[in-house]
Amino acid sequence: MDKLAQALGERIRTQRKACGISQDALALTCGIDRSYMGRIERGEVNITIEKLYRIADELACDPCSLLPTFAELKSA
């Protein structure tokens, strides 16, 4: 499942940058420690569904849009 965490982290980072939000600002508004947010984006940790929804809300997107597809995971 390392591929899953990495792909999710990449999608979160991509969406965050598209929104013009810094990693620090996203972490602060989500109530997540800044260093933990970095670990999420690097795919070093598995996050809870609650955190996924909090992050998606702050990034103004649907949580499903942050989840990688099976095809992405198989090709990685």
C-alpha positions as CSV (number, residue, x, y, z in Angstrom):
1,M,0.0,0.0,0.0
2,D,3.0,2.3,-0.1
3,K,2.1,3.1,-3.7
4,L,-1.4,4.2,-2.5
5,A,0.0,6.6,0.1
6,Q,2.5,8.0,-2.3
7,A,-0.1,8.6,-5.1
8,L,-2.5,10.2,-2.6
9,G,0.2,12.5,-1.3
10,E,1.2,13.5,-4.8
11,R,-2.5,14.3,-5.6
12,I,-2.8,16.4,-2.5
13,R,0.4,18.3,-3.3
14,T,-0.8,18.9,-6.9
15,Q,-4.2,20.2,-5.8
16,R,-2.7,22.3,-3.0
17,K,-0.3,24.0,-5.5
18,A,-3.1,24.5,-8.0
19,C,-5.0,26.3,-5.2
20,G,-2.0,28.5,-4.4
21,I,-1.9,27.3,-0.8
22,S,1.3,26.8,1.1
23,Q,1.9,23.5,2.9
24,D,2.0,25.4,6.2
25,A,-1.3,27.2,5.5
26,L,-3.0,24.0,4.6
27,A,-1.7,22.2,7.7
28,L,-2.9,25.1,9.9
29,T,-6.4,25.3,8.5
30,C,-6.8,21.5,8.7
31,G,-5.5,21.3,12.2
32,I,-2.6,19.1,11.2
33,D,1.0,19.5,12.3
34,R,3.1,21.0,9.5
35,S,5.7,18.2,9.5
36,Y,2.9,15.6,9.4
37,M,1.4,17.4,6.3
38,G,4.8,17.0,4.7
39,R,4.8,13.3,5.5
40,I,1.4,13.0,4.0
41,E,2.5,14.6,0.8
42,R,5.6,12.4,0.6
43,G,3.4,9.3,1.1
44,E,5.1,8.3,4.3
45,V,2.0,7.9,6.3
46,N,-1.5,6.5,5.9
47,I,-4.2,9.1,6.8
48,T,-7.6,8.7,8.2
49,I,-10.8,9.3,6.2
50,E,-11.5,12.2,8.5
51,K,-8.2,13.9,7.5
52,L,-8.8,13.2,3.9
53,Y,-12.2,15.0,4.1
54,R,-10.7,17.9,6.0
55,I,-7.9,18.3,3.4
56,A,-10.3,18.0,0.5
57,D,-12.6,20.6,2.1
58,E,-9.8,23.1,2.5
59,L,-8.7,22.4,-1.1
60,A,-12.3,22.9,-2.3
61,C,-12.4,19.6,-4.0
62,D,-14.2,16.3,-3.6
63,P,-12.3,13.7,-1.5
64,C,-12.7,11.2,-4.4
65,S,-10.7,13.4,-6.7
66,L,-7.7,13.0,-4.4
67,L,-7.8,9.2,-4.5
68,P,-5.7,7.5,-7.2
69,T,-7.3,5.1,-9.6
70,F,-6.4,1.4,-9.8
71,A,-4.7,2.0,-13.1
72,E,-2.4,4.6,-11.6
73,L,-1.4,2.3,-8.8
74,K,-0.7,-0.6,-11.2
75,S,1.4,1.5,-13.5
76,A,3.4,3.1,-10.6
